[in-house]
Amino acid sequence: MSFAASAQNIWLEDGHILVASVQDREGNWQESRIDLDEFIGNEDGWFMWDGVNFSHSANGIQLDGTHLTAELPMRDGGYRERQGIELNDRISNIDGQLVFN
């Protein structure tokens, strides 16, 4: 299940750490963090799940709700148009903790 359905105050810390208040099983709000650099990479200018360290090469990292966007360099040194990735696709809330699945 996507994390956004049980989250509030979603934001990015240092451009790669997703922070949110998420509900646990009892309905209590817990602040949770997950480092997106452990799960998202840059593959020739495209965001890639199961990669690493996208933020090391990304410029202009932004979070719009649960949609992460940035300018990512290609291998040839150029840039594609601004790229995006939907965090709800692979980030979930498991009992008040953000987890990658």
MILUMMI-643494 format. One record per residue (C-alpha): residue number from 0; residue in three letters; x, y, z. Coordinates in Angstrom, 1 decimal, always signed. Layout:
<atom><resi>NUM</resi><resn>ALA</resn><x>X</x><y>Y</y><z>Z</z></atom>
...
//
This chain:
<atom><resi>0</resi><resn>MET</resn><x>+0.0</x><y>+0.0</y><z>+0.0</z></atom>
<atom><resi>1</resi><resn>SER</resn><x>+1.3</x><y>+3.5</y><z>-0.8</z></atom>
<atom><resi>2</resi><resn>PHE</resn><x>+2.5</x><y>+5.5</y><z>+2.1</z></atom>
<atom><resi>3</resi><resn>ALA</resn><x>+0.7</x><y>+8.7</y><z>+1.3</z></atom>
<atom><resi>4</resi><resn>ALA</resn><x>-2.7</x><y>+7.4</y><z>+2.3</z></atom>
<atom><resi>5</resi><resn>SER</resn><x>-1.5</x><y>+7.3</y><z>+5.9</z></atom>
<atom><resi>6</resi><resn>ALA</resn><x>+1.0</x><y>+10.2</y><z>+5.9</z></atom>
<atom><resi>7</resi><resn>GLN</resn><x>+1.2</x><y>+13.9</y><z>+6.4</z></atom>
<atom><resi>8</resi><resn>ASN</resn><x>+3.9</x><y>+16.6</y><z>+6.4</z></atom>
<atom><resi>9</resi><resn>ILE</resn><x>+5.8</x><y>+14.9</y><z>+3.7</z></atom>
<atom><resi>10</resi><resn>TRP</resn><x>+9.1</x><y>+16.6</y><z>+2.8</z></atom>
<atom><resi>11</resi><resn>LEU</resn><x>+12.7</x><y>+16.0</y><z>+1.7</z></atom>
<atom><resi>12</resi><resn>GLU</resn><x>+15.8</x><y>+16.5</y><z>+3.9</z></atom>
<atom><resi>13</resi><resn>ASP</resn><x>+19.1</x><y>+17.1</y><z>+2.2</z></atom>
<atom><resi>14</resi><resn>GLY</resn><x>+17.5</x><y>+16.3</y><z>-1.2</z></atom>
<atom><resi>15</resi><resn>HIS</resn><x>+17.4</x><y>+12.6</y><z>-0.7</z></atom>
<atom><resi>16</resi><resn>ILE</resn><x>+15.9</x><y>+11.7</y><z>+2.7</z></atom>
<atom><resi>17</resi><resn>LEU</resn><x>+12.1</x><y>+11.3</y><z>+2.6</z></atom>
<atom><resi>18</resi><resn>VAL</resn><x>+10.6</x><y>+12.5</y><z>+5.9</z></atom>
<atom><resi>19</resi><resn>ALA</resn><x>+6.9</x><y>+12.1</y><z>+6.9</z></atom>
<atom><resi>20</resi><resn>SER</resn><x>+4.6</x><y>+11.7</y><z>+9.8</z></atom>
<atom><resi>21</resi><resn>VAL</resn><x>+3.0</x><y>+8.3</y><z>+9.3</z></atom>
<atom><resi>22</resi><resn>GLN</resn><x>+0.4</x><y>+6.4</y><z>+11.3</z></atom>
<atom><resi>23</resi><resn>ASP</resn><x>+1.1</x><y>+3.2</y><z>+13.1</z></atom>
<atom><resi>24</resi><resn>ARG</resn><x>-1.4</x><y>+0.3</y><z>+13.5</z></atom>
<atom><resi>25</resi><resn>GLU</resn><x>-2.9</x><y>+2.1</y><z>+16.5</z></atom>
<atom><resi>26</resi><resn>GLY</resn><x>-3.4</x><y>+5.3</y><z>+14.7</z></atom>
<atom><resi>27</resi><resn>ASN</resn><x>-0.6</x><y>+7.2</y><z>+16.4</z></atom>
<atom><resi>28</resi><resn>TRP</resn><x>+1.6</x><y>+9.5</y><z>+14.3</z></atom>
<atom><resi>29</resi><resn>GLN</resn><x>+5.3</x><y>+8.7</y><z>+14.1</z></atom>
<atom><resi>30</resi><resn>GLU</resn><x>+7.9</x><y>+10.7</y><z>+12.2</z></atom>
<atom><resi>31</resi><resn>SER</resn><x>+9.8</x><y>+8.3</y><z>+9.9</z></atom>
<atom><resi>32</resi><resn>ARG</resn><x>+12.7</x><y>+8.8</y><z>+7.5</z></atom>
<atom><resi>33</resi><resn>ILE</resn><x>+14.0</x><y>+6.8</y><z>+4.6</z></atom>
<atom><resi>34</resi><resn>ASP</resn><x>+17.1</x><y>+7.5</y><z>+2.5</z></atom>
<atom><resi>35</resi><resn>LEU</resn><x>+16.0</x><y>+7.4</y><z>-1.2</z></atom>
<atom><resi>36</resi><resn>ASP</resn><x>+19.7</x><y>+7.2</y><z>-2.3</z></atom>
<atom><resi>37</resi><resn>GLU</resn><x>+19.6</x><y>+3.6</y><z>-1.1</z></atom>
<atom><resi>38</resi><resn>PHE</resn><x>+16.9</x><y>+2.7</y><z>-3.7</z></atom>
<atom><resi>39</resi><resn>ILE</resn><x>+16.9</x><y>+5.2</y><z>-6.5</z></atom>
<atom><resi>40</resi><resn>GLY</resn><x>+19.6</x><y>+5.8</y><z>-9.1</z></atom>
<atom><resi>41</resi><resn>ASN</resn><x>+20.3</x><y>+7.8</y><z>-12.2</z></atom>
<atom><resi>42</resi><resn>GLU</resn><x>+20.6</x><y>+5.6</y><z>-15.3</z></atom>
<atom><resi>43</resi><resn>ASP</resn><x>+21.7</x><y>+7.8</y><z>-18.3</z></atom>
<atom><resi>44</resi><resn>GLY</resn><x>+19.4</x><y>+10.7</y><z>-17.2</z></atom>
<atom><resi>45</resi><resn>TRP</resn><x>+16.5</x><y>+8.6</y><z>-16.0</z></atom>
<atom><resi>46</resi><resn>PHE</resn><x>+15.4</x><y>+7.8</y><z>-12.5</z></atom>
<atom><resi>47</resi><resn>MET</resn><x>+15.8</x><y>+4.1</y><z>-11.8</z></atom>
<atom><resi>48</resi><resn>TRP</resn><x>+14.3</x><y>+2.0</y><z>-9.0</z></atom>
<atom><resi>49</resi><resn>ASP</resn><x>+16.8</x><y>-0.5</y><z>-7.5</z></atom>
<atom><resi>50</resi><resn>GLY</resn><x>+19.6</x><y>+1.9</y><z>-8.2</z></atom>
<atom><resi>51</resi><resn>VAL</resn><x>+21.6</x><y>+4.0</y><z>-5.8</z></atom>
<atom><resi>52</resi><resn>ASN</resn><x>+22.8</x><y>+7.6</y><z>-5.1</z></atom>
<atom><resi>53</resi><resn>PHE</resn><x>+20.6</x><y>+9.5</y><z>-7.6</z></atom>
<atom><resi>54</resi><resn>SER</resn><x>+21.2</x><y>+12.7</y><z>-5.5</z></atom>
<atom><resi>55</resi><resn>HIS</resn><x>+25.0</x><y>+12.6</y><z>-6.2</z></atom>
<atom><resi>56</resi><resn>SER</resn><x>+24.4</x><y>+13.6</y><z>-9.8</z></atom>
<atom><resi>57</resi><resn>ALA</resn><x>+21.0</x><y>+15.3</y><z>-9.7</z></atom>
<atom><resi>58</resi><resn>ASN</resn><x>+20.3</x><y>+19.0</y><z>-9.9</z></atom>
<atom><resi>59</resi><resn>GLY</resn><x>+17.2</x><y>+20.9</y><z>-8.8</z></atom>
<atom><resi>60</resi><resn>ILE</resn><x>+15.7</x><y>+18.1</y><z>-6.7</z></atom>
<atom><resi>61</resi><resn>GLN</resn><x>+12.1</x><y>+18.8</y><z>-5.7</z></atom>
<atom><resi>62</resi><resn>LEU</resn><x>+9.2</x><y>+16.9</y><z>-4.1</z></atom>
<atom><resi>63</resi><resn>ASP</resn><x>+5.7</x><y>+17.7</y><z>-5.1</z></atom>
<atom><resi>64</resi><resn>GLY</resn><x>+3.5</x><y>+15.6</y><z>-2.8</z></atom>
<atom><resi>65</resi><resn>THR</resn><x>+4.9</x><y>+12.1</y><z>-3.5</z></atom>
<atom><resi>66</resi><resn>HIS</resn><x>+6.3</x><y>+12.9</y><z>-6.9</z></atom>
<atom><resi>67</resi><resn>LEU</resn><x>+10.1</x><y>+13.4</y><z>-6.9</z></atom>
<atom><resi>68</resi><resn>THR</resn><x>+11.6</x><y>+15.4</y><z>-9.7</z></atom>
<atom><resi>69</resi><resn>ALA</resn><x>+15.1</x><y>+16.5</y><z>-10.7</z></atom>
<atom><resi>70</resi><resn>GLU</resn><x>+17.4</x><y>+17.2</y><z>-13.6</z></atom>
<atom><resi>71</resi><resn>LEU</resn><x>+19.6</x><y>+14.2</y><z>-14.2</z></atom>
<atom><resi>72</resi><resn>PRO</resn><x>+22.7</x><y>+14.1</y><z>-16.3</z></atom>
<atom><resi>73</resi><resn>MET</resn><x>+23.2</x><y>+11.6</y><z>-19.1</z></atom>
<atom><resi>74</resi><resn>ARG</resn><x>+26.4</x><y>+9.7</y><z>-19.8</z></atom>
<atom><resi>75</resi><resn>ASP</resn><x>+27.4</x><y>+12.1</y><z>-22.5</z></atom>
<atom><resi>76</resi><resn>GLY</resn><x>+27.2</x><y>+15.1</y><z>-20.1</z></atom>
<atom><resi>77</resi><resn>GLY</resn><x>+23.9</x><y>+16.5</y><z>-21.4</z></atom>
<atom><resi>78</resi><resn>TYR</resn><x>+20.6</x><y>+16.6</y><z>-19.6</z></atom>
<atom><resi>79</resi><resn>ARG</resn><x>+17.2</x><y>+15.2</y><z>-20.5</z></atom>
<atom><resi>80</resi><resn>GLU</resn><x>+14.0</x><y>+17.2</y><z>-19.7</z></atom>
<atom><resi>81</resi><resn>ARG</resn><x>+13.2</x><y>+17.3</y><z>-16.0</z></atom>
<atom><resi>82</resi><resn>GLN</resn><x>+12.5</x><y>+13.7</y><z>-14.9</z></atom>
<atom><resi>83</resi><resn>GLY</resn><x>+10.1</x><y>+12.4</y><z>-12.2</z></atom>
<atom><resi>84</resi><resn>ILE</resn><x>+9.4</x><y>+9.3</y><z>-10.2</z></atom>
<atom><resi>85</resi><resn>GLU</resn><x>+6.4</x><y>+8.5</y><z>-8.1</z></atom>
<atom><resi>86</resi><resn>LEU</resn><x>+7.5</x><y>+7.5</y><z>-4.6</z></atom>
<atom><resi>87</resi><resn>ASN</resn><x>+4.1</x><y>+5.8</y><z>-3.8</z></atom>
<atom><resi>88</resi><resn>ASP</resn><x>+5.0</x><y>+3.1</y><z>-6.4</z></atom>
<atom><resi>89</resi><resn>ARG</resn><x>+7.6</x><y>+1.6</y><z>-4.1</z></atom>
<atom><resi>90</resi><resn>ILE</resn><x>+7.5</x><y>+3.3</y><z>-0.7</z></atom>
<atom><resi>91</resi><resn>SER</resn><x>+5.0</x><y>+2.0</y><z>+1.9</z></atom>
<atom><resi>92</resi><resn>ASN</resn><x>+4.1</x><y>+2.7</y><z>+5.5</z></atom>
<atom><resi>93</resi><resn>ILE</resn><x>+4.5</x><y>-0.4</y><z>+7.6</z></atom>
<atom><resi>94</resi><resn>ASP</resn><x>+3.3</x><y>+0.2</y><z>+11.2</z></atom>
<atom><resi>95</resi><resn>GLY</resn><x>+4.6</x><y>+3.8</y><z>+11.3</z></atom>
<atom><resi>96</resi><resn>GLN</resn><x>+7.8</x><y>+3.2</y><z>+9.4</z></atom>
<atom><resi>97</resi><resn>LEU</resn><x>+8.6</x><y>+4.2</y><z>+5.8</z></atom>
<atom><resi>98</resi><resn>VAL</resn><x>+9.9</x><y>+1.1</y><z>+3.9</z></atom>
<atom><resi>99</resi><resn>PHE</resn><x>+11.0</x><y>+0.3</y><z>+0.3</z></atom>
<atom><resi>100</resi><resn>ASN</resn><x>+9.3</x><y>-2.6</y><z>-1.4</z></atom>
//
